[in-house]
């Protein structure tokens, strides 16, 4: 119903100019999932899915999905407990991201 005080979570990085990520919860597994380009430089690359079992206080890498140039992502938890990721991918690593394709990936 309300938010607490904001705080910085160590271990979650994003490109310098930022990039939209995705956050979903699997209530049956009491787990949060977060995806984004896990790279602190200017280039959007290294699509990674993280998991948290403590309401987001700490995060562990669940899967490094794509080490290439990547961008916006969206996730979905399936009725069977699986997790899917939809994200943009480019064939060129450059400061201005220009997607070449949309990729669907079944994480778990």
Secondary structure in CASP SS format (residue, H / E / C, confidence):
PFRMAT SS
TARGET T0000
AUTHOR 0000-0000-0000
METHOD secondary structure of the structure
MODEL  1
X C 1.00
X C 1.00
X C 1.00
X C 1.00
X C 1.00
X C 1.00
X C 1.00
X C 1.00
X C 1.00
X C 1.00
X C 1.00
X C 1.00
X C 1.00
X C 1.00
X C 1.00
X C 1.00
X C 1.00
X C 1.00
X C 1.00
X C 1.00
X C 1.00
X E 1.00
X E 1.00
X E 1.00
X E 1.00
X E 1.00
X C 1.00
X C 1.00
X C 1.00
X C 1.00
X E 1.00
X E 1.00
X E 1.00
X E 1.00
X E 1.00
X E 1.00
X E 1.00
X C 1.00
X C 1.00
X C 1.00
X C 1.00
X C 1.00
X C 1.00
X C 1.00
X E 1.00
X E 1.00
X E 1.00
X E 1.00
X E 1.00
X E 1.00
X E 1.00
X E 1.00
X C 1.00
X C 1.00
X C 1.00
X C 1.00
X C 1.00
X C 1.00
X C 1.00
X E 1.00
X E 1.00
X E 1.00
X E 1.00
X E 1.00
X E 1.00
X E 1.00
X E 1.00
X E 1.00
X E 1.00
X E 1.00
X E 1.00
X E 1.00
X E 1.00
X E 1.00
X E 1.00
X E 1.00
X E 1.00
X C 1.00
X C 1.00
X C 1.00
X C 1.00
X C 1.00
X E 1.00
X E 1.00
X E 1.00
X E 1.00
X E 1.00
X E 1.00
X E 1.00
X E 1.00
X C 1.00
X C 1.00
X C 1.00
X C 1.00
X C 1.00
X C 1.00
X C 1.00
X C 1.00
X C 1.00
X C 1.00
X E 1.00
X E 1.00
X E 1.00
X E 1.00
X E 1.00
X E 1.00
X C 1.00
X C 1.00
END
